[in-house]
Amino acid sequence: MLQRVIAKRMAKDVTDQPRNETNSSGPTATEEDKLVCEDCKSGIRGPYVSALGKIWHPEHFVCTKCTKTLQNCGFIEEKGKRFCQSCYETHFARECKKCHKRIFGNSVSALDAFWHPDCFVCAVCNHSFDGAGFIVQDGLPYCESDYNVKFSIKCRGCDGVIGAGQSYVEAANSSYHSVCFKCYVSC
């Protein structure tokens, strides 16, 4: 799961304060309840960094690839590991098929490629599909309206679109909806 997060540095001295508070039915916190660094698994005394519901010694809260500190800056989590934006972009971020920029956050996977949501648009009108369906012709996405104008068979009787699966008649080098075709020649 991809998450972009800002870590918080805590300056609280945790040696004098238990993590779990006493309640009326339970015991007070013990030495086993002390804060433990997610990286080195040793106890934390003094300042610590908190992010994604976990805590680290400040010196252990670093990028998995380049070991740059991630304190007070954004980082991206990928498969349980933390990365600075530069390392994430180099090693993980996909390239948008339309604008060729790296994709951070939401993306659309379609037509064997990845797209920024704002880049995945109709090839004619450039409007976003906003979760609506699209039709592919020659490797390009089209909204239904533009696809029909550009590619669909038109009925010569009503100028409407003859949709996929609709029955139609071909006569005199023209196409007609079944209900629009009328014979004007007396037999």
N, C-alpha and C positions, 0 to 999 in steps of 0.2 A: 504494500500500500504506500502510495506517495503522499508525504506530508511535508509542508514547509512550515517551520516552526521557529519562534524566537525563544531562546532559552533565557531563564531568569537566574541571576546569581543571587544566592542567599548569603547574607552575612551573619546569620544567626549562629551563635555558639551552641551546638547541639549536645554538648557533654552534660549540661545541667538540666536539660529538658527532655523527658521521654517523648517518643513519637506518638504513642497511644496514651490517651488521657484516661484517668481513672473514672470508672462509672460506679454506680451504687451496687452492682452485683458482681463486678469483676475485680481482679487484683490490680495493683499498680504496675507500671511498666518495669521490666527487668532489664538486665544488661543485654539480653538477647534482642531487645527491641531497638537497639541503637541503629543509627543510620549507616547503611553500607553502600559503598561505591559500586555502581553497576559494572565498572571496568575491572578494578583490582580486587573487588570483593572484601576489602578491609573496611574497618570502621572509619567514620568521618568525624573528625574533631575540628571545629572551626567552619570557615566558609565552605559552601558547596553550591553546585549548579543543579537546578531542577528543570526537567523538560520531559514531556511525554509520560508523566507519572513516574519517572525514575530520577535518581540522583547520582551525581558524580563528584569526585574531587575536581576542583577547577582545572588542574593540570591534565586530567584524564578526559575532559570533555573536548575532544578534538576530531577533526575529519579522519575518517577511516583510511583514506588514500594518502593525503599529503601531510597529515598530523597538524595542520593549522588549527589554532584554537577557534572554537565555535561560540565562545562566550560573547554576549552582547551583539550577536549578529544572527542573521537568518541561516538556517541550515535545512537540508532536505533529508528525510528518512526514506531509505529504500531497502526493503527486505531486512528490516531490523538494524540497519547500519546507518550512521550519520555521515553526511557529506557536505562540504562547502559547495556553494553554487558552481564555482569553477570546475571542481572535480565531477560533480553530478553532470554538468553539461558535457564534459569531455567523455565520460564513461557510460552514461545512461540515457540522457535526454534524447528523444526522437526528433527528427527533423520534419517540419511541416512540408507536405508535398507542394503547397501553393507558394508560400512566402520563403521557404527554405530556412526559416529561423528555428531555433530549438524550442521545444514545447515543454513548458513547466505548468503543472496543474492539469486541468481538464483537457481532454483531447477527444477527437472523433476518429474511430478506426473504420475506414470504408475504402472500397476499391483497392485493396491490398496496399494501403498507405495510411499514414497518420496525418491529422490536420488540426490546426487550432479551430475551435468551434466557430469563430468568426471568419475563418478562411474556407470552410466547407460550405459552399454556396452554389446556387444554380448557375450553370454555365452561360445562361442568357441574361437573366435579370439581376444576378448577383445578390439575391435575397437568401438569407439563412433558412435552412430547413426547419430549425427550431423543433427538432424531434419528429417532424412529419416525414412521411416517406418521400423517396425520390426515385427517379427512373434513370437508368444508365443507357447511354447510346454512344458508341464509339469511345468508350472509356471515360466519358464525362457525365457528371450528375446534372439532372434537370428536374425542376419542379414539374408537376403534372400539367399545369397550364401551358408552360413554354414547350414542353415535350409535345403536347397535342398540336400546338400551332406549327411546330417545326417538322414533326415526323409522322403524325397520325394520318390515317386515311380519312378523307373528308367525304361526307355524303353530298352528292350533287343536288339532291332534292331539297335538303334543309340547311346545308352548309355546316351541319354539326359534325362532331367527331364520331367516327365509328370505333367504339372502344374494343379492347381485346375481349374476345369471347362473344361479341355480339354477332348475330347473323346478318349478312348483307348480300346484296346482289351486285354482280358486275355485268354491265351491259353497255354497249356502244362506247367502249373505252372510258367508262365512268363507274363509280361505286355509289351504291345507295343503301340506306337502311332498308330492311325488308319492308317496313311499313311505308317508306317514302317512295318506293318504286311503283310506278303506275304505267301501265301499257296504254299508249295513246293511239296505237294503230288498230283499226278494227279488223278483226280476223274473220 
